[in-house]
Amino acid sequence: HVICEPPFCLSTTEFEKLRAAAEKTERIIFPVQPWEHAAPWLSLTAALNRGVAGEINYAEVQALSPGPAPEGGAAAAMDWQAFSMLLAMVRRPPSAIEARLDQGKAAAYHAHFGGADGFVHLACGSHAPRLRAAVAGDKGRLEMDGNLLRLDLKDAPPETVELRHALVPGACRPEWLAAELLDFRKEIEGVRVRGSGLRNARHCVKLLRNAAYSASVKSAAIPL
């Protein structure tokens, strides 16, 4: 079995070869994403699961990181997490992607989902780390911002919930990692559905590859 840090492949062809090999040998490939166990993100996804926002038509992710951009730029540092969050909020496959990469320091994306739009903004060199995710539908809007969850829903007063730990780019608390490793073990033991750890991985890989191509052709929309 393999637990790995995403991105772990560079094309959907590579992804399908890896998945086929894992299925043939009855092994698990598990991209580690401990941030999924952070309270702010769990609270946002729990609200989405209850359907409080209604039919989703918009989502956005903004990730800001202090300090200089690493090798590969802001996109290499944060785009997998941003796309994974976007997919988890919109909950449908992307149909096209437009991208702009600013000399490695910043990246901006517009993902088309057929009935919904998703936007991502990534930047390095900010004064402080920040991770914000927002999603809206015909019944309201949800926003996660650090350790805050904001709800603006139909027939209810706006509400802000403050949670104990903030979720920022690159954050990984021991309890989040422990929960992620437990999910890995459950998948190995068959308690979780085999392959569930890869639920959005193929779409993430496709978005990453085609975003780079879009940026190289003056941010043209690339069908997926």
Order of alpha helices (4+ residues) and beta strands (2+ residues): beta-alpha-beta-alpha-beta-alpha-beta-beta-beta-beta-beta-beta-beta-alpha-alpha-beta
